[in-house]
Amino acid sequence: MAGRINDEDVKAVRDAVPIDAVVSEYLQLRNAGGGNLKGLCPFHDEKSPSFQVSPSKGFFHCFGCQEGGDTITFVMKIDHLTFSEAVERLAGQAGITLRYEEGGYNPSHQRGERIRLIEAHKIAAQFYQEQLATSPEAETGRVFLAERGFDQAAAEHFSVGYSPAGWDHLTRYLRGKGFSDKELITSGLSQDGRRGPIDRFRGRLMWPIRDIGGEVVGFGARRLREDDNGPKYLNTPETAIYKKSQVLYGIDLAKKDIAKSSRAVVVEGYTDVMACHLAGVTTAIATCGTAFGSDHIKILRRLLMDNGSARVIFTFDGDAAGQKAALRAFEDDQKFAAETFIAIAPDGMDPCDLRLAKGDDAVADLVQPRTPLFEFALRQIVSRYDLETPAGRASALDEAAPVVARIKNTGAQHEVAVQLAGMLGILDTQFVVKRVAQLARWARDKGGRPQNDRRPQPSYEEPQPRTPSGAPLNLRNPAYATERELLKLALQRPELVSPAFDAYGVDEFTAPPYAAVRQAILEAGGAEYGAQGPQEYLVRVREAAPDDGVRAMVTELAVEAILRRTVDEAYAGEQLVWVRRRAVDRRIRDVQGSLARLGQHADPARYAAVQEELMVLQRYNRDLQDRGPGAL
């Protein structure tokens, strides 16, 4: 049974791998001010970035879906790993050897399934690469690449390999590395044969398919031999780590340039990606045996950040299949905030053929934005009708107008409607514009969102805290503002509020979630402990939280920017005083109520004691007002 990872090693992993470096492997991050970074949340769909990362604190938090945590939590959530698997992956990146309690250190037995599958694919990729480089049998693969303009250096850059034609070369090799038959079948690298597992890929050129983090999760295999009766391209089957609708070939190589240039080029095949990158178009990616769809869009949107200048260029063959693929892509066009275009090479050549025929410059020129995708889609629709007749124009308008009505931006919708009128040859432009607007209005009336409403729609309704009366508790209410700000300071800048903060009672925080965070800070050692600067301070606070809701609140407050640009002791003192004065005011009202209830006939000693308490509180309140933090 797997042992527990040593706590010191977990801490070492947290400290060694910066959270911004890990997160930026999956999405583009930009400056959010206050030392924080922001990007589009990878855990829910959104149009504007509400996902923030605090490198100094080592935490992330999404203000949209409330997901949050540290580096380990992020890796667990983004790649669906267990705690141990996430720590092991990060430890591998940092070069840290983990120690295990209760059973010793035995990586081959203690890594989770995903880690094992990833490792098997990594070893398989190296095996295939070595075969392509050295095996006489792989000469057909080397010739195939050379005929398409790819030399040995290109093959190495893209880690292209070759699978031997025998039945179980890779299977035996991986067995020798300690992998079980069950793991080989589960990974998709092997399949059941009459006498046990055999290689799934045999006698084929192999492209490793990597996820956005750079891990090999599957393979694309190209047929080379005439006696191979299998499909031209054979991909890894769906596994725990490979979902073809959620991977993009080349994304690991292209992601940084996509984020930097706010531009992505979508091509159709592995060799097209290679041709584009070698021609200088380093933002090229491709799907893996499936149409470009919603999950692929989510990957790109996180890199593009959906800013106004972002562009996605699709290259498709000029044949009927390519046009059909372009129209499928247009169906998802409105899920992008980026502008989308289509590029079709002269003579219908794909980027690989174009590079062979006309060189790198022709490929670079091809992917310069040509025709907007919506225009291409509309022209395809219009081309099916006889526009010389009134009936033909009317039928074309009936099919094309709903397509234009789906455009969310009302300004763009109007412009495209005018273009549609020109395509149809309808002189009364306003007739077409009104028709499109009418269809868009009908869609809204049936429950669709307003076309110009670009706010993200949450995928679920987040349970909201409630007041004692049952009404939703608005934590952004100004009444709670100072409590929130003081807790942010206690988590982010504990040295500014220590030791005074630790003397504050939980009841001085009137919002229940804030009171729970105050309690968690207390149980983690208080702000005084945090002021000493240990990296694990926030980790301890999160671990002290009683439930996921409070834990998420801790992360949110640890990441959210402090309201004042200049954060110093004076500002921290103001928050300490305001929270204490509000608590004193509440107590004064309580005591005044007690006096009123006691009345003149109350026990004199009891009445005098309550009256004395009221005077002490009033003096303390005046002292706080006059002396500020000095009175605490």
C-alpha positions, -999 to 999 in steps of 0.1 A, spaced: 0 0 0 13 35 -9 29 54 18 22 90 28 44 117 13 66 133 39 52 167 50 86 184 46 88 172 10 53 185 3 64 219 16 96 217 -5 75 211 -36 52 240 -28 82 263 -23 101 251 -53 75 255 -81 62 290 -86 24 290 -90 25 315 -119 50 293 -138 26 263 -134 -6 283 -142 9 300 -173 14 265 -188 -23 264 -192 -35 300 -198 -22 334 -205 -16 356 -175 -14 394 -174 -7 420 -148 -36 426 -125 -19 452 -102 -8 448 -67 17 421 -77 -11 398 -89 -18 383 -123 -51 376 -140 -64 354 -168 -95 336 -181 -105 309 -156 -98 273 -168 -125 259 -146 -156 277 -161 -164 297 -192 -161 334 -189 -156 364 -213 -135 386 -190 -108 374 -167 -118 369 -131 -91 343 -123 -63 358 -102 -29 344 -92 -8 358 -64 29 347 -70 40 361 -37 14 341 -17 15 310 -39 -23 310 -44 -49 313 -71 -86 323 -69 -114 327 -94 -139 355 -84 -164 340 -108 -166 303 -98 -148 305 -65 -123 278 -73 -90 285 -55 -60 270 -37 -22 266 -40 0 252 -68 -8 216 -58 -46 223 -58 -43 238 -92 -26 208 -107 -51 185 -90 -81 203 -105 -67 211 -140 -54 176 -146 -78 156 -124 -51 142 -102 -51 130 -66 -31 150 -40 -2 125 -42 -2 124 -80 0 162 -82 28 164 -57 47 137 -76 43 155 -109 55 189 -94 83 171 -76 95 156 -109 95 191 -125 115 205 -96 139 175 -94 129 168 -58 131 132 -45 101 124 -24 102 104 8 73 82 18 63 73 53 48 39 62 64 17 36 94 35 23 101 50 -11 90 29 -40 79 51 -69 70 23 -93 42 11 -69 32 44 -53 24 66 -82 -12 70 -92 -27 56 -124 -24 89 -143 13 93 -134 20 57 -145 2 62 -178 21 95 -185 54 78 -177 46 49 -200 38 73 -228 70 92 -222 91 60 -224 72 49 -255 79 82 -272 116 79 -265 115 43 -278 97 53 -310 122 82 -316 152 59 -312 137 35 -337 132 62 -363 167 75 -358 186 41 -358 165 12 -371 170 0 -407 133 -10 -408 124 27 -402 139 38 -435 104 40 -450 95 65 -423 126 86 -429 119 86 -466 83 96 -460 94 126 -440 122 136 -464 98 136 -493 77 161 -474 106 184 -466 114 172 -431 150 164 -422 163 146 -391 164 178 -371 128 185 -379 119 150 -368 137 154 -335 121 188 -329 87 173 -331 98 140 -315 85 120 -344 92 83 -341 86 49 -357 68 18 -343 84 -15 -354 63 -38 -375 66 -68 -351 38 -78 -328 51 -68 -294 84 -48 -295 71 -19 -274 51 -42 -251 81 -62 -242 102 -31 -238 77 -15 -214 74 -48 -194 111 -46 -189 106 -11 -175 83 -25 -148 48 -18 -164 21 -44 -159 0 -59 -187 -30 -41 -172 -12 -8 -174 -2 -13 -210 -38 -21 -220 -52 8 -200 -27 32 -216 -38 23 -251 -2 15 -261 -10 -22 -262 -41 -42 -271 -53 -77 -263 -39 -104 -286 -45 -142 -287 -16 -149 -264 -15 -117 -244 -10 -80 -251 5 -69 -284 15 -35 -297 -14 -13 -309 9 6 -333 30 -15 -357 50 -3 -387 39 33 -386 53 68 -383 45 81 -349 36 116 -337 35 120 -299 5 141 -289 11 163 -258 -12 181 -235 -9 218 -229 15 210 -200 39 192 -224 31 156 -212 28 129 -239 -8 116 -236 -13 98 -268 0 91 -304 -10 97 -340 2 69 -362 5 72 -400 3 41 -422 35 35 -443 32 0 -458 8 -12 -485 1 -44 -467 -12 -24 -437 -50 -28 -438 -57 -3 -411 -68 33 -415 -44 59 -429 -42 75 -395 -47 56 -363 -49 75 -330 -47 64 -294 -81 53 -281 -99 73 -254 -81 67 -221 -79 83 -187 -53 107 -200 -63 111 -237 -96 126 -249 -93 136 -285 -119 164 -282 -97 180 -255 -62 179 -271 -46 199 -298 -15 187 -316 14 212 -312 -2 232 -284 28 226 -262 51 242 -288 27 269 -298 11 281 -266 37 308 -257 36 324 -291 -2 321 -292 -4 340 -260 22 365 -270 8 373 -304 -29 368 -296 -32 347 -327 -37 310 -334 -36 291 -367 -57 259 -369 -45 234 -396 -57 199 -404 -28 175 -398 5 167 -381 26 174 -411 8 207 -416 17 218 -381 53 208 -387 54 227 -420 39 259 -404 63 259 -375 94 253 -397 81 282 -419 80 305 -390 43 302 -382 48 290 -347 12 294 -336 0 265 -356 -20 236 -340 -42 208 -352 -70 186 -339 -63 149 -335 -87 128 -356 -118 149 -348 -135 181 -358 -126 214 -341 -151 218 -313 -161 235 -281 -134 219 -259 -107 230 -283 -121 265 -282 -118 266 -244 -82 257 -247 -75 285 -271 -96 311 -254 -75 308 -222 -44 315 -242 -58 342 -264 -75 360 -234 -102 370 -259 -89 405 -263 -101 427 -291 -71 420 -314 -71 382 -310 -74 363 -342 -79 326 -351 -71 315 -387 -85 282 -400 -68 266 -429 -88 240 -447 -84 221 -480 -104 237 -508 -123 205 -515 -158 197 -503 -146 181 -471 -125 211 -463 -155 234 -469 -176 213 -447 -150 214 -419 -150 252 -422 -187 254 -418 -185 232 -387 -160 256 -373 -183 285 -380 -210 268 -359 -188 275 -329 -175 308 -341 -196 329 -316 -179 311 -287 -148 331 -295 -145 368 -288 -116 367 -312 -120 374 -349 -120 342 -370 -108 338 -405 -104 311 -431 -74 307 -454 -75 283 -484 -42 279 -504 -41 283 -542 -50 250 -559 -63 237 -526 -29 227 -512 -24 222 -475 5 240 -457 28 209 -461 23 207 -499 25 245 -502 58 246 -484 72 219 -507 60 236 -538 66 272 -530 87 275 -499 84 289 -464 73 324 -475 42 310 -492 31 293 -460 36 325 -440 17 344 -466 -12 318 -466 -21 323 -429 -22 361 -431 -59 368 -424 -79 364 -456 -116 359 -455 -136 363 -423 -151 329 -414 -186 343 -412 -182 357 -448 -170 323 -460 -200 306 -444 -225 330 -458 -210 327 -493 -213 289 -491 -250 293 -482 -257 318 -509 -239 298 -535 -265 271 -533 -293 293 -546 -302 309 -579 -298 346 -571 -311 356 -605 -347 349 -594 -367 366 -566 -375 332 -552 -338 322 -550 -329 354 -533 -357 350 -508 -347 314 -500 -311 324 -496 -321 352 -472 -342 327 -452 -312 305 -446 -286 331 -442 -304 357 -420 -306 334 -389 -268 328 -392 -262 366 -390 -287 370 -362 -265 347 -340 -237 373 -340 -237 386 -305 -221 420 -311 -249 442 -324 -225 465 -343 -209 436 -361 -243 421 -367 -255 452 -385 -224 454 -407 -226 417 -417 -263 421 -425 -254 449 -449 -228 426 -465 -254 399 -468 -276 423 -487 -248 429 -511 -241 392 -516 -278 386 -524 -281 416 -546 -309 430 -526 -308 468 -531 -330 475 -501 -303 470 -475 -325 481 -446 -349 453 -454 -322 427 -447 -309 446 -417 -344 447 -401 -350 411 -409 -318 401 -391 -326 423 -361 -361 408 -359 -347 373 -358 -323 383 -331 -350 399 -311 -372 368 -314 -342 347 -301 -339 369 -271 -377 368 -264 -375 330 -264 -350 331 -236 -317 338 -253 -293 363 -239 -293 399 -253 -270 399 -283 -247 426 -269 -246 411 -234 -210 397 -231 -211 388 -195 -201 353 -186 -228 329 -176 -220 308 -145 -223 270 -151 -240 267 -117 -255 288 -90 -231 293 -62 -247 288 -28 -248 322 -10 -243 328 27 -275 341 44 -284 365 72 -304 352 103 -336 364 85 -329 341 56 -320 369 31 -288 365 10 -257 378 28 -239 404 6 -203 402 16 -196 433 -6 -219 454 15 -200 484 28 -209 473 63 -185 444 59 -158 463 39 -134 470 68 -137 434 81 -128 421 46 -99 445 43 -85 437 77 -87 400 70 -69 406 36 -41 424 55 -39 396 81 -34 370 54 -13 390 29 6 415 52 4 400 87 34 419 98 14 452 95 -14 441 119 4 419 143 2 416 173 -30 437 176 -50 415 153 -46 384 174 -63 401 203 -95 406 182 -123 383 191 -141 362 165 -173 381 173 -158 413 161 -163 400 126 -200 401 119 -202 383 86 -202 345 95 -177 336 67 -153 363 79 -157 351 115 -148 316 103 -117 330 85 -107 348 117 -110 316 136 -89 297 111 -61 323 113 -62 319 151 -59 281 149 -30 285 124 -10 305 149 -23 339 143 -10 369 124 20 369 147 30 336 133 24 348 98 45 379 105 76 357 110 74 350 72 70 312 70 59 301 35 34 276 50 14 303 69 -14 305 43 -13 267 39 -19 263 76 -48 288 76 -64 269 47 -60 236 65 -76 251 96 -107 261 77 -137 239 88 -150 234 53 -145 240 15 -165 273 16 -143 288 43 -112 274 26 -123 291 -7 -128 324 12 -93 322 27 -79 318 -8 -100 346 -22 -89 370 5 -53 360 1 -54 368 -36 -77 398 -38 -59 431 -42 -58 454 -11 -78 485 -18 -50 510 -11 -22 513 -35 3 522 -7 -1 496 20 17 506 52 13 505 90 -9 537 89 -34 520 65 -34 488 85 -40 508 117 -70 525 101 -86 491 94 -78 478 129 -94 509 145 -125 508 123 -133 471 130 -127 476 167 -149 508 168 -177 490 150 -175 462 176 -174 488 205 -204 506 190 -224 473 189 -215 466 225 -225 501 235 -259 496 219 -263 463 237 -254 478 271 -278 508 265 -305 482 258 -297 464 290 -300 497 310 -333 504 294 -346 469 303 -334 471 339 -353 504 345 -352 525 377 -364 497 400 -336 474 392 -311 462 418 -288 493 424 -256 473 423 -265 456 391 -276 489 376 -244 506 387 -222 478 372 -240 481 338 -237 519 339 -200 517 347 -195 493 317 -213 518 295 -190 546 306 -159 525 301 -170 516 266 -178 552 257 -144 564 270 -127 537 250 -146 547 218 -135 583 222 -100 572 228 -100 551 196 -114 581 177 -88 605 191 -57 583 193 -63 558 166 -41 526 167 -24 540 198 -55 532 218 -57 495 208 
